[in-house]
Amino acid sequence: MSVPVPFLSFQRQNSVLRTEILNAIASVHDSNNLILGDQVAAFEQEYAAFLGVPYCIGVANGLEAMVLSLKALGIGNRIGPRKEEVIVPANTYIATWLAVTQAGAIPVPVEPDMYNYNLHPARLEEKITQYTRAILPVHLFGQPADMDPINYLAGRYGLFVVEDNAHSHGAVYKGKVCGTMSAAGAHSFYPTKVLGALGDAGAITTTNETMAETLRAMRNYGSTRKNYHENLGFNSRLDEVQAAVLRVKLRHLPVAQAERRNIAETYLSELAGVGDLSLPRPQGENRHAWHLFVIRTASRDALAEFLRAEGIETMVHYPVPPHRQNAYKNLNFKDDSFPLTNLMARTMLTLPLFPGMRPDEIKSVTDAVKKFFTRSFIG
């Protein structure tokens, strides 16, 4: 049997920072400044500087980062018999679609590029109608979406663009950091992410001062000063404790990013040409964040079971696409409406990749995958 390999280890990622994290939490405790205090303000400045944008607004989680971004742009406010539309990837986690729905608009899915798994720009224009207000691309698994043609079409048709950057903290597209190439970037700091908190947390980044001011009010009941409410706001504030933790983790993020990149490069080298595997393909000079290492194979289920028997944990992102979820049965999509997305749901498998992963564990994964395909093709 191979060396056992967990899919993810919070203990390994967090234990090396334990003293710093506990000291940061203690500082919040001792400050008695628990909501929208110094830690949130400092994290907003530091994360904005990391991305190279002027404004960052901390919010409760990634989903609400998207909802507030869309609402701040006025999307979902149309009065009439037909709701506004927002174009989304068909191949994504359901949160991307839920954000559109919760903002009061209709998600309009576009099939993916089979090589980078993101929304395919060439399939986008045919989905634009008189009701389309925005495009919501996802930088999926850490791979930047092809933003130039997306932004070109958005400009041509007068549409907003909001980036779902839950997976791609620090990823770079043609010299531009993901989450900075649109009206707003929505970021999730869920614990599993490249930059993960110790609970739920999120942020919105923007280059627009007016939008930043609107969002600061919206996250806090529509208020920028106590008892006065400028808009119909939400209760979606980044917690002081999580902000303090994120500040610690942000300081160490370059080291974690390098670890992720080294693991991914080993996988790419060792698994090239193995069986029918389709491996992630970093595009050109773009920098992949390597949030997840997702492969594709027609033998997905058999490979996953083989690896499980070898003590290697894997996951599937995502086995049931949004268009097949009961939550969206009202949109009346046929099961075969999105064949490429369905194909990905049947063939994708995510291998372990996390900071703190040992060389023997990485080798255990690659050796086991090779062993599976050697046995499969021999007989």
N, C-alpha and C positions, 0 to 999 in steps of 0.2 A: 504493500500500500504506500501511496505517496505521503509526504509530510503533510499533515492536516493544515488547511489554509482557511481562515475565516473570510467571509466576503468583505468585512469591514471591522476595524478595531478602534472604537473610541478611546479605549484605555491607552493604547499605544500613542495615539495622536495627542491626547490630552495630558498624559502623565508627565511628559517632559516639560510641560508648561504649568504643572500643578501649583507650584509655589507662587508663580506670577499671577495665575488666575485667582487663587485664593486671596492673595493680597489685594487684587483689584476688587474682588467682591467685598472684602472687608472695608475697603475705602468707601464704597457706596454705603455700606451699613453704618459706618461711623459718620458719614456726612449728613445723614438724615434728609438728604435731598434726593427723593426717590422717583420723581416723574419729570421728564424733560429738564434734567439738570446738567451739570458740567460734563458728565461722561458722554451723554448723547451729543452735546454740542461739539465736544472734542472728537468723537468718532466721526461725526459728519464732516468735519474739516479734514481729518486724516484720510478718510476714504475718498473724498472728493479729490484730494491731492494725489492719491494713489492712481486714480483714473484720469486725472488731468482735466477735471471739469470744475466750474466755480461753485456749483450747488449740489448738496446732498441732503435729503430729508429722510430721517429715520422713521420707519413705520413698523407695525406689529409683525408683518410677515410678507412673503413674496406675493401671495395672491392679492392681498390688499394693496400692495405696491402697484400692481397692474390696474386694479379697479380704480384707485384714486387717480392714477395717471390718465386713464380714459375719461373719467368724470371731469377732471380739471381741464381737459380739452373740449369739454362740452358735449361729449359723445353720450348718447342715450337720452338726450333731453328733447328729442323731436316729438312734437305733438301731431298726431295724425293716425290714420289707419295702418300705416306701414312703419315698422321699426327700422332704425339705421342698421347698417351692416359693418362688420369688422372682419377683414380677411385674416385667417389663422392657419397654421399648419394642420394638416390632417393627422400627421404623425407627431404627436406630442403628448405630454401628460395632460390630464383633463383640466388642470388648474388654468391653463391658457384659455380654454373655452369658457370656463366658469367665470373668469374675469369679465369677459365680453357680456355674458348673460347678466351678471350682477350689475354691470354698468348700465343695463337697459337696452342693449343692442343684440343683434343676431350674429353668431359666429358663422363664417363662410369658409369652409376648409379648402385647402389647396394641397395636392399630392406632393410628396417629397422628391428630392434628388436622391437617386439610389446609391450615390457614392458618399455624400456627406450627411444624408438623413434629414437635412433641413428643407424647409419650404423651397420649392423650385421656382425661381423667378420667371422662367419661361412659361409656366402654367398659371401665372398670377393674373395677367391682364384680362384673360377671358372671364375671370370671376368678378371684375369690377362692374358695378351697375350705378345707376343714378342714386342709389341709397348707400353706397359705400362711403364710409367716413375715415377709415383708418386701416392700416396693416399692422399686424402684431406678430413679427417674426420671432422665432426662438433660436438662440444659439445652443443647439441641442447637444447634450453630452460633453460640452466643452468646445465643440467645433463652431467657429463663427459662421453665421448665415452669410449669404452672398449679398451684402448690403448695397453695393453700388447700383445694380439694376433695380433693387427694391426701392431705393430712395429716388432713383430716376423716374420710375413709374408713379411713385407717390407725388413727386413734384409736378409731373405732367397732368395728373388728374386732380390735383389739389387735395391730397389726402395726408393725414397725419401718420407718423410711424412711431410706435412704441416698442422697444426691445424687451423681450422676456430674457433676462440675463441671469436666471436662477442657476444655470450650470456653468457659467463661463467667466467667473471672476478672474481678471487678468488676461483673458484671451485677447488676441490682437488680429484685426482684419486690415490688411494693407496699411499698416502703421498706425491704425486707430484702435483704441481700446474698446472692447465690446461694452455696450451700455452707454456710449457717448456719441452715437452716430444718428440720433433721432430726437424727436421732441422730448422723449423721456426714456430712461432705462430703468426697468423694474428688477430689483435684486432680491433674492432670497438668501438668508443665512441659516436655513434649516441645518441641524447638526451634521448631516451627511455631506454638505456642500464643500466646495473647495475652500471657501472661507465660512466656517460653520460656528454658530453660537452654541450655548448649552441648552437651547430651547428654541422657540420660534422667534424670528427676527427678520426684518427686511428693510429696504431703503429704496428711494427713488433718486435718480440723478438727472440733472438737466442743465442746459446752458442758458436757459431763459429765466431772468430774474422775476418777471411777473408770475410765471408758472410756479416758481419756487415759493413765492409768497403765498400764492393760492393754496398750494399743497401743505404748507406749514399750518395754515388755518384749517384746511379740510381734515387733517389727521387729528385735530384737537377740537372736535365739536364745532368746527367752522369758526374758531376764535383765535385771535392773536393777543387779546388782552381780556382779562377775566370779566365775565358777565356780558361781553359784547361779542356777537356772532355774525360774521360777515357772509357766511354761506351755509348751506345745509351740509354740515360736516359729519365726520365719523369719529369713533373712538379707536384710533389706530396709531398708537404711539410706541416707538421703540423704547423698551424697558431700560432703565439705567444700569441694572445688573448685566443684561445682555450686551449693552454698549461697552461696558467696562471689559467684559470678556473678549469682545470683538477687537477692541483696541490692542489687547495682548496678542491675539492671534494674527492681526494684521501686521504687526511688527515681525512676526516669524513666517509670514506667508511666502516670501521668496524661497526659503529653504524647503517648505512643503511643496511648492510648485516644482522645484528642481527634482525632488523625490518622485513626484508623479510623472514628470517627463522622462526620467531615467527608467522607471518601470515600464512605461508605455513603449519606449524605444527598444527595450529588451524584448517585449512581446512582439513588436513589429518585426524585429530581426529574426527571432526564433520561430515564429509562426508563419513567416512568408512562404507561400507555396504549399502549405500543409492542407491536404484534403481539398474540400471545396470551400474552405474558409474565405470569407470576404472580410478584410480587416479595415479598420478606420483609415481614412486617407486625408492627412493634413493637406490643405489646399495651398499650393504655392508657397509664399513667404509668410502666410498666416501662422499665428501661434495658437495651438490647441491648448486648452486649459486642462484636459484630461481629467475631468470630473468623473467620467465613466469610460471604461474600455469595452466597447460593444462590438461583438463580432456577429457575422451571419453565416448560417449553414443550414442546408436542407435537413440535416440530422440533429437539429437543435435539441429536441426533447431527449433523444438517445444520448447525446453528448452530455447534457446536464445531469442525467441519471448516472452516467459513467463517472463523471467528476464527483458527484455526491458520494458514490461508493468508494471513491479514492480519498474521501475526506476533504474535498475542495468545494466550498460553497460558491454558488453562482446566483444570479437573479435574472429576471426577464423584465426589460423596460421596452415596451409595455404590452402585456399579453392581450388586453382588450382596449382597442383604440376608442377615442371619444365618440366617434360616430356610431359605435355599436353598444354604447352604454345606455342603460335604461333611462338615465337622467336626460338624454337627448332624443328619446323616441318620438317626441313631438315634432322634430325636424324631418321625420319620415325618410331618413336615408335608408336605401336598400343595402343589404349586407355586402353586395358587390360594388357599391358606389365608388369605393376607393381601393382598387386592387393592389396598388403598390404599398399602401399603408397596411392592408391585410397581410401581404406577403412579409413585410417586416415584422409584424406581430407574430407570425408563425416561425420566423427564422432567426430572430435576434436573441443573443445571449450575452450577458455582462459578466466579465471575468473580474476577480478580485483586483483592486488597485487602491492603495491607501498609503499615506505617509506612515513609516514605521514597518512596512512590509519587508521581511528579511530576504536576502538573496536565495536561501534554500527554499523559501516559499514560492518565490517567483519561478525558480527552476522546477519546482514540483508541479506548478500549473502548466508550464510549457511542455514538460515531459509527459504529463498525463494527457494533454490534448493530442500530442503526437502519437502516443500509444493508442488512443482511441481510433484515430484515423488509420494507423498501420493495421490494427486488427480488423477494422471495418473493410478496408480495401483488399486485405489478404483473403478474407473469407468470413 
